């Protein structure tokens, strides 16, 4: 009997311990205090400082999440009666939380969220969102008081660049699909959406001075579908939508290779002056603009100028990968001149790691996708020594167009199979021999050879993109596969509530309702 009593005590003691909330990415510092939660109701005031329009807007995001009718939507106010349980959201430039950090304190008596800048306040709201029960994500769910566990959080990201690349060239995805991607990125505190806007199979953006690029080059896609492109108005809508969620849209036009769609639209870009036939396959390396012709450079200047006008991003990405039809000298000359054009437009030049050996100027951004190759690593390290920075996208880890395992229907395998643990369990700080300050962040590319719908995008992105978000945000010392795996299993109901078509990987226990 004494043994049984001891066992019952032990079980009770274990279950009495506060549970770590299923937060992804894991905040830098989390103290779970236990005790009574804060109960949020439709009458709970969201208090902001008088005249702070951004705090009011961000508080509105939280209010819209909690309420689904006028009666159940918490009011956003500038003052609340004394003693009223409230959620207080405040931007204080002197608080010392940095551009994206925040402090969150939740007790039964109220919630205090303080940030030094609007982005930090928004990310604090995303943390509050994840602390709320997953049922809050159902738009049609009946309202009920919502508990928020008693916690204290101090948080700021590890890296400034936390991104995803969406290939809209192989298959076109419309504005609504891109907005869906932005929404899911914001939930996980990702802040860079890199749009791969051109390739052999399609040109996806209107360049007003070169209308044929979109009108002719945008007609095709892999497999022979109808293609499509974004008008100037579409781009403006996407950029605004992203900015409201603190996501920067980074445009990429791939040059000098991966250019068949442009060569179809503008014959003068070919050395023989003749238009190429449209291409709907998936081979690479066969196309290039004619780098010896001044018509090509007029085209590059027009495209860069239009990108600079349409996108507020300080970065313009000009690809540069898998160019097989130019000599090394021709390639280096192209990269040097293209970088100068980008810089003259007031932007920062970015390219895939193929550009690292081309003699980059200081300030260039190199997106590393072949870090597992010793020769590429050496070239990138040399570019960093000359003043470049890097964004890490190792293909054998976070190319999320790779299959999860051999049984996955969607995806490719040329970089291997990238399971959920493969995508999570690595340290960006240890990938290259470069100073910590040289690593701007991480980005997960999603190439679109095998996908054509937003549900396909979601399936290949989730859960792996959540792991990339945590890699980019959470200090390395706070991360572990075991802890992440448990939180991921408990996070599944939130994706289900949001209708996210995520892969229920056998690496994860999806039955978890919480984390010890």
Backbone torsions as a table, in degrees:
resi	resn	phi	psi	omega
1	UNK	NA	-39.4	-179.9
2	UNK	-64.1	-38.1	178.9
3	UNK	-64.8	-40.9	179.3
4	UNK	-64.8	-42.0	178.8
5	UNK	-61.8	-40.6	179.1
6	UNK	-63.9	-41.6	-179.9
7	UNK	-63.0	-44.1	178.4
8	UNK	-62.2	-39.1	177.7
9	UNK	-63.6	-42.7	-178.1
10	UNK	-64.7	-43.4	179.5
11	UNK	-63.4	-43.4	178.9
12	UNK	-61.7	-41.4	-179.2
13	UNK	-63.8	-40.9	-179.9
14	UNK	-62.4	-46.6	-176.4
15	UNK	-73.7	-15.4	177.3
16	UNK	-79.0	-14.3	-179.0
17	UNK	-68.6	139.0	176.7
18	UNK	-60.0	142.3	179.9
19	UNK	-92.6	140.8	174.9
20	UNK	-70.8	123.1	-179.6
21	UNK	-62.1	154.1	-179.8
22	UNK	-81.8	73.9	-179.5
23	UNK	-99.6	129.2	175.8
24	UNK	-137.7	117.4	2.6
25	UNK	-75.4	154.1	177.4
26	UNK	-66.2	127.9	177.8
27	UNK	-62.1	160.8	-178.1
28	UNK	-61.5	-40.8	178.3
29	UNK	-137.8	127.5	179.4
30	UNK	-133.0	125.9	172.2
31	UNK	-117.1	112.6	177.0
32	UNK	-93.0	113.7	-169.1
33	UNK	-95.3	-13.5	-176.7
34	UNK	73.5	-168.0	-178.5
35	UNK	83.5	-175.3	-176.5
36	UNK	-67.4	140.2	177.2
37	UNK	-78.2	168.8	168.1
38	UNK	-84.3	134.0	-179.4
39	UNK	-104.0	117.6	-178.8
40	UNK	-96.4	130.1	179.4
41	UNK	-127.8	172.8	179.4
42	UNK	-63.8	-18.4	179.3
43	UNK	-96.1	-2.6	-179.0
44	UNK	-67.3	119.2	-179.2
45	UNK	-74.4	141.8	171.4
46	UNK	-103.4	110.4	-169.5
47	UNK	-100.7	127.3	177.3
48	UNK	-125.9	162.0	178.4
49	UNK	-69.2	146.2	-179.6
50	UNK	-58.4	130.7	175.1
51	UNK	81.5	1.4	-179.1
52	UNK	-90.3	92.4	-174.2
53	UNK	-65.2	-38.9	-179.2
54	UNK	-68.4	-41.6	176.8
55	UNK	-62.9	-37.4	178.1
56	UNK	-65.1	-42.8	178.9
57	UNK	-62.7	-44.7	-177.9
58	UNK	-69.2	-36.7	173.9
59	UNK	-61.1	-34.6	176.7
60	UNK	-62.6	-31.7	175.6
61	UNK	-61.3	-45.5	178.7
62	UNK	-66.1	-42.2	-179.8
63	UNK	-61.1	-43.4	-179.8
64	UNK	-66.6	-31.0	177.8
65	UNK	-67.9	-43.9	-174.9
66	UNK	-74.0	-40.9	-174.2
67	UNK	-101.4	149.0	174.0
68	UNK	-126.5	5.8	171.2
69	UNK	-141.5	170.6	177.5
70	UNK	-59.7	-39.8	-175.8
71	UNK	-71.7	-26.2	-175.1
72	UNK	-102.1	3.4	-178.8
73	UNK	-93.2	119.7	-178.7
74	UNK	-59.9	141.4	179.2
75	UNK	-77.3	142.7	172.7
76	UNK	-98.0	117.8	-172.5
77	UNK	-132.5	168.1	177.8
78	UNK	-100.6	-5.1	176.5
79	UNK	-160.8	151.0	177.7
80	UNK	-130.5	148.7	178.5
81	UNK	-56.4	142.7	179.7
82	UNK	-54.6	136.4	179.0
83	UNK	84.3	-5.8	179.4
84	UNK	-77.0	124.4	174.6
85	UNK	-58.6	126.4	-172.8
86	UNK	-144.3	162.7	170.6
87	UNK	-107.9	118.4	-177.5
88	UNK	-107.5	125.4	-178.8
89	UNK	-119.2	124.8	-171.8
90	UNK	-141.5	137.2	172.2
91	UNK	-104.3	119.5	-178.8
92	UNK	-129.7	105.1	-175.7
93	UNK	-60.5	-20.5	-178.3
94	UNK	-95.5	6.2	-174.5
95	UNK	-74.2	-17.9	175.2
96	UNK	79.7	26.3	-178.2
97	UNK	-98.5	0.5	179.3
98	UNK	78.4	-176.9	-173.7
99	UNK	-68.3	-28.6	-174.4
100	UNK	-127.8	4.7	-178.2
101	UNK	-89.7	170.9	-179.5
102	UNK	-163.0	166.1	171.9
103	UNK	-125.7	134.9	-177.1
104	UNK	-129.6	129.6	178.7
105	UNK	-129.9	118.2	-179.6
106	UNK	-118.6	127.1	172.1
107	UNK	-139.1	173.7	179.4
108	UNK	-60.7	-24.9	-176.3
109	UNK	-82.2	-21.4	-178.2
110	UNK	167.4	178.9	-179.3
111	UNK	-126.6	131.1	175.9
112	UNK	-120.5	122.3	177.5
113	UNK	-125.4	119.6	-177.4
114	UNK	-127.0	135.1	176.1
115	UNK	-137.5	160.7	178.6
116	UNK	-89.5	-14.1	-177.6
117	UNK	-150.4	160.9	-177.9
118	UNK	-56.5	-39.5	-179.4
119	UNK	-59.3	-41.8	178.7
120	UNK	-62.8	-39.6	178.3
121	UNK	-64.1	-40.7	178.2
122	UNK	-62.0	-43.2	179.9
123	UNK	-68.3	-33.2	173.9
124	UNK	-63.3	-36.9	176.0
125	UNK	-65.5	-37.2	176.7
126	UNK	-64.0	-36.1	175.6
127	UNK	-65.6	-44.6	175.3
128	UNK	-57.4	-41.6	178.3
129	UNK	-57.3	-44.9	-179.8
130	UNK	-72.3	-23.5	175.8
131	UNK	-75.6	-26.4	176.6
132	UNK	-71.1	154.3	177.9
133	UNK	-58.3	150.3	-177.4
134	UNK	-59.7	-23.6	-178.0
135	UNK	-64.7	-16.1	178.1
136	UNK	-63.7	-21.1	-178.1
137	UNK	-77.7	-16.8	-179.9
138	UNK	-77.8	115.3	-176.9
139	UNK	-65.2	-32.4	-175.5
140	UNK	-97.6	4.0	-177.4
141	UNK	-68.4	145.3	175.2
142	UNK	-69.0	142.7	-177.9
143	UNK	-71.4	143.8	171.5
144	UNK	-148.2	154.1	175.3
145	UNK	-54.5	137.5	-172.7
146	UNK	-114.1	122.1	-180.0
147	UNK	-82.4	140.0	171.3
148	UNK	-118.2	119.4	-175.4
149	UNK	-63.3	152.8	-179.4
150	UNK	-74.9	111.7	-177.1
151	UNK	-142.8	161.1	168.6
152	UNK	-128.4	126.3	-175.0
153	UNK	-129.6	132.9	168.9
154	UNK	-121.0	123.9	-165.6
155	UNK	-144.9	144.8	172.5
156	UNK	-163.9	151.6	-175.1
157	UNK	-79.1	153.4	175.1
158	UNK	-72.0	-43.6	-175.1
159	UNK	-121.5	149.7	179.2
160	UNK	-77.3	-28.9	-176.0
161	UNK	-108.9	112.5	179.8
162	UNK	-132.0	100.9	-164.6
163	UNK	-133.8	173.3	171.9
164	UNK	-136.7	140.3	172.0
165	UNK	-105.9	131.0	175.8
166	UNK	-114.8	122.0	178.1
167	UNK	-84.2	105.2	177.4
168	UNK	-101.1	6.6	-178.6
169	UNK	-88.3	-46.4	179.2
170	UNK	-65.0	-44.6	168.6
171	UNK	-131.6	138.6	-177.4
172	UNK	-85.9	137.2	174.8
173	UNK	-120.3	129.1	-174.7
174	UNK	-72.4	177.1	-175.4
175	UNK	-59.6	-44.1	-178.7
176	UNK	-61.6	-37.8	177.6
177	UNK	-65.9	-41.2	178.7
178	UNK	-64.6	-38.8	177.2
179	UNK	-64.7	-37.1	175.7
180	UNK	-61.0	-43.9	177.1
181	UNK	-60.2	-44.1	179.9
182	UNK	-60.5	-43.5	178.9
183	UNK	-58.5	-44.4	-178.7
184	UNK	-71.3	-33.2	173.7
185	UNK	-62.3	-45.3	-176.9
186	UNK	-62.2	-38.4	177.6
187	UNK	-55.9	-33.0	-176.3
188	UNK	-103.9	14.2	175.2
189	UNK	64.0	29.3	172.0
190	UNK	-83.7	145.2	-170.8
191	UNK	-133.2	8.4	175.2
192	UNK	-133.0	120.4	171.5
193	UNK	-108.1	110.1	-179.6
194	UNK	-94.2	115.0	179.8
195	UNK	-100.1	118.6	176.8
196	UNK	-85.1	96.8	-164.7
197	UNK	-93.4	-6.3	179.2
198	UNK	-150.4	148.4	175.7
199	UNK	-165.1	-173.3	-179.4
200	UNK	-59.5	-31.6	-171.5
201	UNK	-89.4	-15.9	-179.2
202	UNK	-175.9	149.2	174.1
203	UNK	-111.4	122.1	-164.1
204	UNK	-113.8	15.1	-179.2
205	UNK	-139.8	137.8	177.6
206	UNK	-72.6	126.5	171.3
207	UNK	-113.3	102.2	-170.1
208	UNK	-53.3	-34.8	-179.3
209	UNK	-77.4	-10.6	-179.3
210	UNK	-134.4	67.8	-172.2
211	UNK	-60.5	-28.2	-177.8
212	UNK	-65.4	-25.5	-178.4
213	UNK	-55.7	-50.1	-179.7
214	UNK	-82.4	-42.8	-175.0
215	UNK	-64.3	-39.6	-179.9
216	UNK	-98.8	-48.7	-176.3
217	UNK	-70.8	-15.9	-178.5
218	UNK	-92.7	6.4	-172.6
219	UNK	-80.8	-13.2	-170.4
220	UNK	-125.6	167.4	173.6
221	UNK	-159.9	174.6	-179.9
222	UNK	-55.8	132.7	178.7
223	UNK	86.1	-4.9	175.6
224	UNK	91.1	17.6	178.2
225	UNK	-69.8	179.4	-173.2
226	UNK	-75.9	-13.0	-179.1
227	UNK	69.9	-141.9	-177.1
228	UNK	141.3	171.9	178.1
229	UNK	-157.8	164.9	177.8
230	UNK	-94.8	128.1	172.0
231	UNK	-74.4	170.6	175.0
232	UNK	-57.7	-38.8	178.8
233	UNK	-67.4	-38.4	176.7
234	UNK	-60.9	-45.5	-179.9
235	UNK	-61.4	-43.5	180.0
236	UNK	-60.7	-39.2	178.3
237	UNK	-65.1	-45.1	179.5
238	UNK	-62.1	-45.0	-178.5
239	UNK	-62.8	-43.3	178.4
240	UNK	-63.8	-45.9	-178.9
241	UNK	-59.6	-44.2	179.7
242	UNK	-65.5	-44.6	-177.7
243	UNK	-60.7	-36.8	177.9
244	UNK	-62.5	-20.9	-179.8
245	UNK	-110.8	15.3	176.2
246	UNK	60.0	38.0	174.1
247	UNK	-112.0	128.9	175.9
248	UNK	-95.5	129.2	179.2
249	UNK	-92.3	120.6	-178.5
250	UNK	-105.3	117.2	-178.6
251	UNK	-84.3	144.3	172.4
252	UNK	-129.2	126.7	165.7
253	UNK	-113.8	119.2	-173.9
254	UNK	-79.8	122.4	-179.4
255	UNK	-147.2	149.3	0.8
256	UNK	-86.1	-7.7	177.7
257	UNK	-99.3	-172.2	-176.5
258	UNK	54.0	43.9	-167.5
259	UNK	-121.6	14.3	-172.8
260	UNK	-58.0	-38.5	-179.8
261	UNK	-60.9	-39.0	176.5
262	UNK	-68.2	-36.8	-179.1
263	UNK	-70.1	-25.0	173.0
264	UNK	-71.1	-42.3	-173.3
265	UNK	-77.6	-36.0	-175.4
266	UNK	-127.4	93.3	-177.0
267	UNK	-56.2	-30.5	-177.1
268	UNK	-62.6	-17.2	178.1
269	UNK	-75.5	-12.4	176.0
270	UNK	-90.1	144.1	-178.4
271	UNK	-62.1	-29.7	179.0
272	UNK	-91.3	-1.6	177.2
273	UNK	73.9	8.8	-177.8
274	UNK	-109.1	138.2	-178.3
275	UNK	-64.9	143.8	175.6
276	UNK	-86.6	159.1	176.3
277	UNK	-76.6	146.5	176.2
278	UNK	-58.0	151.1	-177.6
279	UNK	-126.4	130.7	-179.0
280	UNK	-125.9	14.1	176.8
281	UNK	-90.2	-160.4	-176.4
282	UNK	-129.1	8.3	176.5
283	UNK	-68.3	160.8	-179.4
284	UNK	-132.3	163.6	169.7
285	UNK	92.1	-2.7	-171.6
286	UNK	-96.0	-8.7	-172.2
287	UNK	-119.8	149.6	172.9
288	UNK	-162.2	148.8	171.3
289	UNK	-71.9	160.5	178.7
290	UNK	-83.4	103.0	-171.3
291	UNK	-74.2	-10.9	-178.5
292	UNK	-88.7	-9.4	-174.6
293	UNK	-97.9	136.9	178.0
294	UNK	-68.5	-23.8	174.4
295	UNK	-58.6	-34.9	178.6
296	UNK	-64.8	-41.7	-177.4
297	UNK	-72.4	-31.8	173.6
298	UNK	-64.4	-38.7	176.7
299	UNK	-63.8	-46.5	179.8
300	UNK	-61.0	-43.1	179.8
301	UNK	-63.2	-42.0	179.5
302	UNK	-63.3	-44.0	-178.1
303	UNK	-65.7	-46.8	-179.0
304	UNK	-63.3	-42.0	179.3
305	UNK	-60.8	-40.9	179.7
306	UNK	-68.6	-41.9	176.5
307	UNK	-61.0	-42.9	-180.0
308	UNK	-61.9	-33.3	179.9
309	UNK	-78.0	-37.2	-173.7
310	UNK	-83.2	-26.3	-174.3
311	UNK	-119.2	123.1	176.5
312	UNK	-69.1	-15.5	-179.8
313	UNK	-48.0	140.7	177.1
314	UNK	-80.0	-2.2	-177.4
315	UNK	-117.7	134.9	167.2
316	UNK	-119.0	125.8	-176.3
317	UNK	-98.9	125.7	180.0
318	UNK	-114.5	30.2	169.7
319	UNK	59.9	-108.8	178.7
320	UNK	89.9	8.1	-174.5
321	UNK	-92.7	154.4	168.5
322	UNK	52.2	47.4	178.5
323	UNK	-95.0	112.1	-174.4
324	UNK	-111.7	-6.5	-173.6
325	UNK	-103.6	5.7	178.2
326	UNK	-117.4	153.2	171.6
327	UNK	-73.1	164.1	178.1
328	UNK	-59.3	-37.5	-179.6
329	UNK	-68.4	-43.7	177.8
330	UNK	-60.7	-42.1	-178.7
331	UNK	-63.8	-47.8	-179.1
332	UNK	-62.6	-39.2	178.2
333	UNK	-63.2	-41.8	178.4
334	UNK	-61.8	-49.5	-177.5
335	UNK	-59.6	-43.8	-178.9
336	UNK	-60.9	-46.0	-177.5
337	UNK	-71.7	-39.6	179.1
338	UNK	-64.0	-40.1	178.4
339	UNK	-62.5	-39.8	178.9
340	UNK	-63.9	-36.4	178.8
341	UNK	-66.0	-43.4	178.5
342	UNK	-62.1	-45.1	-179.0
343	UNK	-65.6	-36.4	178.4
344	UNK	-66.0	-24.9	176.8
345	UNK	-83.2	2.9	178.6
346	UNK	82.1	20.9	-177.5
347	UNK	-120.9	168.1	178.7
348	UNK	-98.6	131.8	-178.5
349	UNK	-79.4	134.9	173.8
350	UNK	-131.6	149.4	176.1
351	UNK	-155.9	165.0	175.1
352	UNK	-67.8	165.5	-170.1
353	UNK	-63.9	-9.8	174.2
354	UNK	-59.1	-26.6	-177.0
355	UNK	-80.4	-8.7	-170.9
356	UNK	-62.2	-30.1	-176.3
357	UNK	-92.5	8.7	-172.6
358	UNK	-96.1	12.2	178.0
359	UNK	77.3	58.6	-177.1
360	UNK	-71.6	149.8	173.9
361	UNK	-81.5	156.9	176.2
362	UNK	-55.8	142.4	179.5
363	UNK	97.1	-9.8	178.5
364	UNK	-66.7	155.4	178.9
365	UNK	-116.1	123.6	-177.7
366	UNK	-108.7	122.1	177.6
367	UNK	-93.8	112.6	-169.8
368	UNK	-91.3	116.6	179.0
369	UNK	-117.7	-9.1	-178.6
370	UNK	-123.7	42.5	-175.0
371	UNK	-63.3	-21.7	-179.8
372	UNK	-72.6	-11.0	177.6
373	UNK	-91.6	123.5	-175.4
374	UNK	-61.9	-38.1	-178.7
375	UNK	-66.7	-39.3	178.1
376	UNK	-67.4	-42.4	179.1
377	UNK	-57.9	-42.7	179.7
378	UNK	-64.0	-40.8	179.6
379	UNK	-64.9	-41.8	179.2
380	UNK	-65.8	-43.4	179.1
381	UNK	-61.3	-37.5	176.9
382	UNK	-67.1	-39.0	177.9
383	UNK	-64.4	-39.4	177.6
384	UNK	-63.4	-40.7	177.9
385	UNK	-60.8	-25.5	178.7
386	UNK	-91.6	3.2	174.4
387	UNK	114.4	5.0	178.0
388	UNK	-81.6	161.1	167.8
389	UNK	-118.0	167.6	-176.0
390	UNK	-128.8	147.8	163.7
391	UNK	-113.8	130.4	-172.3
392	UNK	-96.8	123.6	177.4
393	UNK	-136.9	57.0	-175.2
394	UNK	-59.0	124.4	-173.4
395	UNK	-65.2	-29.1	-179.5
396	UNK	-83.9	6.3	178.2
397	UNK	-127.3	-57.5	-170.7
398	UNK	-123.9	25.5	161.6
399	UNK	-78.2	100.4	-172.1
400	UNK	-86.2	11.9	166.8
401	UNK	-89.8	-4.1	174.1
402	UNK	-75.7	153.0	176.3
403	UNK	-63.0	150.6	172.8
404	UNK	-70.1	-41.0	177.9
405	UNK	-156.6	179.4	-174.3
406	UNK	-65.7	-19.6	-178.4
407	UNK	-85.7	-10.9	-176.6
408	UNK	-66.7	131.8	-179.1
409	UNK	-73.3	-49.2	-179.0
410	UNK	-83.0	153.8	173.8
411	UNK	106.9	169.1	-180.0
412	UNK	-113.8	177.1	-178.7
413	UNK	-135.1	7.4	-173.9
414	UNK	-63.2	-27.3	176.2
415	UNK	-97.5	8.1	-176.2
416	UNK	103.6	-168.4	171.6
417	UNK	-107.8	132.0	-176.2
418	UNK	-110.2	94.8	178.6
419	UNK	-74.0	179.1	-178.5
420	UNK	-63.5	-41.8	178.7
421	UNK	-70.7	-37.9	177.8
422	UNK	-56.4	-43.1	-176.8
423	UNK	-71.7	-20.9	-175.6
424	UNK	-102.8	-40.0	-163.3
425	UNK	-90.0	66.7	175.2
426	UNK	-155.1	160.5	-175.0
427	UNK	-115.6	114.4	178.0
428	UNK	-57.4	-29.6	-179.0
429	UNK	-70.5	-14.8	-177.4
430	UNK	-109.4	5.0	-173.2
431	UNK	-78.0	-36.3	-178.6
432	UNK	-129.7	158.5	176.6
433	UNK	-90.5	73.9	-179.0
434	UNK	-136.4	158.1	177.0
435	UNK	-61.6	150.6	-179.1
436	UNK	-56.7	-37.7	-177.9
437	UNK	-67.6	-16.9	-179.5
438	UNK	-78.0	-18.4	-179.5
439	UNK	-90.8	106.5	-178.4
440	UNK	-76.3	-30.0	178.4
441	UNK	162.2	-156.8	-175.3
442	UNK	-130.5	153.9	178.7
443	UNK	-151.2	133.9	-179.1
444	UNK	-100.6	109.4	177.7
445	UNK	-78.5	140.4	174.0
446	UNK	-125.3	96.5	178.1
447	UNK	-79.6	153.3	-164.3
448	UNK	-115.6	26.0	178.2
449	UNK	-59.3	-38.6	-171.8
450	UNK	-106.9	5.9	-176.1
451	UNK	-126.5	150.4	-178.4
452	UNK	-143.6	-3.6	179.9
453	UNK	-129.5	164.2	179.0
454	UNK	-66.3	-30.1	176.6
455	UNK	-66.1	-33.8	174.1
456	UNK	-64.7	-43.5	177.9
457	UNK	-57.1	-49.1	-178.6
458	UNK	-61.6	-41.4	-177.1
459	UNK	-62.0	-45.4	-179.6
460	UNK	-76.3	-27.8	-177.9
461	UNK	-78.3	-39.6	-172.1
462	UNK	-114.4	128.7	19.5
463	UNK	-93.9	1.6	-170.2
464	UNK	-64.7	-35.5	-178.4
465	UNK	-64.3	-31.0	176.5
466	UNK	-62.8	-38.5	176.7
467	UNK	-65.4	-38.7	176.5
468	UNK	-63.6	-40.1	177.7
469	UNK	-59.7	-41.3	179.8
470	UNK	-70.1	-38.0	176.2
471	UNK	-58.4	-41.6	-177.5
472	UNK	-75.5	-23.8	-174.2
473	UNK	-102.5	-47.7	-165.2
474	UNK	-86.0	138.4	175.5
475	UNK	-55.8	141.3	-178.9
476	UNK	-56.1	-37.9	-176.8
477	UNK	-65.9	-20.2	-178.3
478	UNK	-94.9	-5.7	-175.0
479	UNK	-96.4	142.5	170.3
480	UNK	-152.7	147.3	179.1
481	UNK	-62.1	-41.8	-177.2
482	UNK	-62.9	-44.5	179.5
483	UNK	-67.2	-43.2	179.2
484	UNK	-64.3	-43.4	-179.2
485	UNK	-56.9	-42.1	179.9
486	UNK	-67.7	-45.2	178.8
487	UNK	-64.1	-36.4	179.1
488	UNK	-63.8	-42.7	177.8
489	UNK	-60.1	-36.2	179.3
490	UNK	-79.7	-16.6	-178.4
491	UNK	-81.8	-20.9	-175.2
492	UNK	-49.2	-44.8	180.0
493	UNK	-58.1	-28.3	178.7
494	UNK	-68.7	-43.8	176.2
495	UNK	-63.6	-39.1	177.4
496	UNK	-60.5	-43.8	179.0
497	UNK	-62.7	-33.9	179.3
498	UNK	-83.1	-5.0	-179.0
499	UNK	75.2	24.8	-179.1
500	UNK	-80.4	125.7	-178.2
501	UNK	-81.2	74.5	-174.8
502	UNK	-92.4	152.5	179.1
503	UNK	-81.3	121.4	-179.4
504	UNK	-86.1	77.6	-175.0
505	UNK	-59.6	137.4	175.3
506	UNK	-67.4	-8.5	176.0
507	UNK	-73.4	-12.7	-172.5
508	UNK	-121.2	141.2	174.2
509	UNK	-87.7	98.3	-175.1
510	UNK	-80.4	-2.5	179.8
511	UNK	-83.0	-7.4	-176.5
512	UNK	-65.4	134.0	176.4
513	UNK	-101.1	-3.8	-178.9
514	UNK	-177.1	-179.6	-176.8
515	UNK	-126.1	130.2	177.3
516	UNK	-69.4	NA	NA
